């Protein structure tokens, strides 16, 4: 959608696996920018969002997931992932 299209000057980091941190320069880029908190949105909640949240927490980022900005093809797995992120990983789910 046009509103989310990259703008001139935006950084692009290409994701290669389930976690946006695995095999990318995301952590290095965020640290260079002084970022300490990330907000995650996207699909699939129990796969890409969960693994990215786990890696972000392991790297000591504060993580927020907006419940109405994540989705899955499996409603039960979606709910499990949200609870897992909140209860086990310490992610703020709002």
C-alpha contacts under 8 A as a table, 3 or more apart, distances in Angstrom:
res1	aa1	res2	aa2	distance
1	X	4	X	5.71
1	X	5	X	6.58
2	X	5	X	5.17
6	X	10	X	6.09
7	X	10	X	5.51
13	X	24	X	6.97
13	X	25	X	6.99
13	X	26	X	6.64
14	X	24	X	7.05
15	X	18	X	7.80
15	X	19	X	7.46
15	X	20	X	5.22
15	X	21	X	7.67
15	X	22	X	7.81
15	X	23	X	7.80
15	X	24	X	6.61
16	X	19	X	7.92
16	X	20	X	7.35
16	X	22	X	7.34
16	X	23	X	6.78
16	X	24	X	7.47
17	X	20	X	6.89
17	X	22	X	6.48
17	X	23	X	7.67
18	X	22	X	7.73
18	X	47	X	6.39
18	X	48	X	4.59
18	X	49	X	7.95
18	X	51	X	6.19
18	X	52	X	7.05
19	X	22	X	5.42
19	X	48	X	5.67
19	X	49	X	7.41
19	X	50	X	7.96
19	X	51	X	4.91
19	X	52	X	4.14
19	X	53	X	7.87
19	X	55	X	6.99
20	X	24	X	6.99
20	X	26	X	7.11
20	X	48	X	7.64
20	X	52	X	5.48
21	X	24	X	5.58
21	X	25	X	7.21
21	X	26	X	5.62
21	X	27	X	6.35
21	X	52	X	6.49
21	X	55	X	6.58
21	X	56	X	7.39
22	X	55	X	7.98
24	X	27	X	7.69
25	X	28	X	5.33
25	X	29	X	5.96
26	X	29	X	5.12
26	X	30	X	6.07
27	X	30	X	5.22
27	X	31	X	6.12
27	X	59	X	7.96
28	X	31	X	5.20
28	X	32	X	6.13
29	X	32	X	5.15
29	X	33	X	6.33
30	X	33	X	5.09
30	X	34	X	6.22
30	X	35	X	5.13
30	X	36	X	7.70
31	X	34	X	4.92
31	X	35	X	5.74
31	X	36	X	7.55
32	X	35	X	7.73
35	X	38	X	7.63
36	X	60	X	7.90
36	X	61	X	5.25
36	X	62	X	6.31
37	X	61	X	5.29
37	X	62	X	4.47
37	X	63	X	5.74
37	X	64	X	7.77
38	X	61	X	6.80
38	X	62	X	6.32
38	X	63	X	5.07
38	X	64	X	6.39
39	X	63	X	5.78
39	X	64	X	4.67
39	X	65	X	5.70
39	X	66	X	7.54
40	X	49	X	6.77
40	X	53	X	7.50
40	X	63	X	7.34
40	X	64	X	6.29
40	X	65	X	5.02
40	X	66	X	7.06
41	X	49	X	7.10
41	X	65	X	6.40
41	X	66	X	6.57
41	X	69	X	5.19
41	X	70	X	5.24
42	X	45	X	7.07
42	X	48	X	7.94
42	X	49	X	6.66
42	X	69	X	6.31
42	X	70	X	4.76
42	X	71	X	6.62
43	X	47	X	7.75
43	X	48	X	6.59
43	X	49	X	6.59
43	X	70	X	5.64
43	X	71	X	5.16
43	X	72	X	5.87
44	X	47	X	5.33
44	X	48	X	5.64
44	X	49	X	6.30
44	X	70	X	7.14
44	X	71	X	5.75
44	X	72	X	4.66
44	X	73	X	7.29
44	X	78	X	7.74
45	X	48	X	6.27
45	X	49	X	4.84
45	X	50	X	5.98
45	X	70	X	5.91
45	X	71	X	5.60
45	X	72	X	5.58
45	X	77	X	7.80
45	X	78	X	5.39
45	X	81	X	6.34
45	X	82	X	7.43
46	X	49	X	6.39
46	X	50	X	5.30
46	X	51	X	7.84
46	X	72	X	7.29
46	X	77	X	5.87
46	X	78	X	5.49
46	X	80	X	7.50
46	X	81	X	4.91
46	X	82	X	7.83
47	X	50	X	5.44
47	X	51	X	6.06
48	X	51	X	5.37
48	X	52	X	5.96
49	X	52	X	5.22
49	X	53	X	5.99
49	X	70	X	7.85
50	X	53	X	5.08
50	X	54	X	6.12
50	X	81	X	6.28
50	X	82	X	7.93
50	X	85	X	6.70
51	X	54	X	5.02
51	X	55	X	6.21
52	X	55	X	5.23
52	X	56	X	6.04
53	X	56	X	5.05
53	X	57	X	6.14
53	X	63	X	6.76
53	X	85	X	7.12
53	X	89	X	7.84
53	X	91	X	7.45
54	X	57	X	5.23
54	X	58	X	6.18
54	X	85	X	7.52
54	X	89	X	6.56
55	X	58	X	4.96
55	X	59	X	6.18
56	X	59	X	5.07
56	X	60	X	6.36
56	X	61	X	5.35
56	X	62	X	7.63
56	X	63	X	7.10
57	X	60	X	4.84
57	X	61	X	5.26
57	X	62	X	6.68
57	X	63	X	6.96
57	X	89	X	6.68
57	X	90	X	7.84
57	X	91	X	7.82
58	X	61	X	7.60
62	X	91	X	7.17
63	X	90	X	7.95
63	X	91	X	5.15
63	X	92	X	6.21
64	X	91	X	5.72
64	X	92	X	4.61
64	X	93	X	5.80
64	X	94	X	7.31
65	X	69	X	7.76
65	X	70	X	7.77
65	X	91	X	7.07
65	X	92	X	6.24
65	X	93	X	4.84
65	X	94	X	6.37
66	X	69	X	5.29
66	X	70	X	6.81
66	X	93	X	5.89
66	X	94	X	5.04
67	X	70	X	5.80
67	X	82	X	7.84
67	X	93	X	6.31
67	X	94	X	5.73
68	X	71	X	7.79
71	X	78	X	6.82
72	X	75	X	6.31
72	X	77	X	7.71
72	X	78	X	5.75
74	X	77	X	5.41
74	X	78	X	6.09
75	X	78	X	4.96
75	X	79	X	6.30
76	X	79	X	5.27
76	X	80	X	6.18
77	X	80	X	4.95
77	X	81	X	6.03
78	X	81	X	5.23
78	X	82	X	6.36
79	X	82	X	5.18
79	X	83	X	6.31
80	X	83	X	5.20
80	X	84	X	6.03
81	X	84	X	4.94
81	X	85	X	6.01
82	X	85	X	5.23
82	X	86	X	6.22
82	X	93	X	7.10
83	X	86	X	5.11
83	X	87	X	5.76
83	X	88	X	7.83
84	X	87	X	5.32
84	X	88	X	5.27
84	X	89	X	6.75
85	X	88	X	5.76
85	X	89	X	4.88
85	X	90	X	6.30
85	X	91	X	5.32
85	X	92	X	8.00
85	X	93	X	7.83
86	X	89	X	5.83
86	X	90	X	4.94
86	X	91	X	4.63
86	X	92	X	6.01
86	X	93	X	6.20
87	X	90	X	5.83
87	X	91	X	7.60
